[in-house]
Amino acid sequence: QGILERLDAGEIVIGDGGFVFALEKRGYVKAGPWTPEATVEHPEAVRQLHREFLRAGSNVLQTFTFYASEDKLENRGNYVAEKISCQKVNEAACDIAREVANEGDALVAGGVSQTPSYLSCKDKTEVKAAFRKQLDVFMKKNVDFLIAEYFEHVEEAVWAVEVLKESGKPVAATMCIGPEGDMHGVPPGQCAVQLVKAGASIVGVNCHFDPDTSLQTVKLMKEGLQAAKLKAHLMSQPLAFHTPDCGKQGFIDLPEFPFG
């Protein structure tokens, strides 16, 4: 069964996540860039983490393509785009996730995340082009569904959803926001409405905040959708930390980040 069939039947679907932090602690990801070249340079490490999530009960394995857009791979002095290429990083991520998913009954989700292009005020066409390069790989590798994850601005998240919907596959969208909303002040409920209207079938939050705070934010999203008479499934991928002292941007604003 696909992701929407499982959710429509009332199944609680368990995902994975936290790959950049887990693999940074194991010595396979560089703190700072947080890019996933380990899919090519250390595939055995990525494969092992996927397998641990599968054995722990994950029903969905996300491709390790967090921050794997071409502009991010060449950002912050990173050599990955030039030395390895965006395409190879994304292809390897898809192959590894599918290999492990086939060891169980897991779905594979191809993921895109926020881009340096948006943060440096590139236009909509350029930002969408970055997402489309990753989508081309996801279509070639036939992932089961797609996730737009880790967006601080709903405008960019909507652009990502619009691109991913071109695939004809189900699309989920998560934002790394708390109850205060996105970085432009758009409240969670309105963020959810915009994402669903763009074509997302699943909306929610990921990263930056702990489970309790994330649940509060998802509740606000649900209320916003109900007020707009829209329906969508909800998802949450919180931090595995408590974050009571976080500000609007969550734990990345804390002086201890990323090592405390």
Protein Blocks (a to p, Z undefined) as FASTA:
>chain_A
ZZklmmmnopacddeehklmmmmmnopacehjlpaklmmmmmmlmmmmmmmmmmnopabd
cddfehiafklmmgghiaklmmnopklmmmmmmmmmmmmmmmmccdcdddddddfklmno
pafklmmmmmmmmmmmmmmnopabdcdehiabfklmmmmmmmmmmnopacdddddddfko
pfkopafklmmmmmmmnopabdcdeehiafklmmmmmmmmmmmmmmnopacdddddddfb
dcfkbcfkommlpmkbckZZ
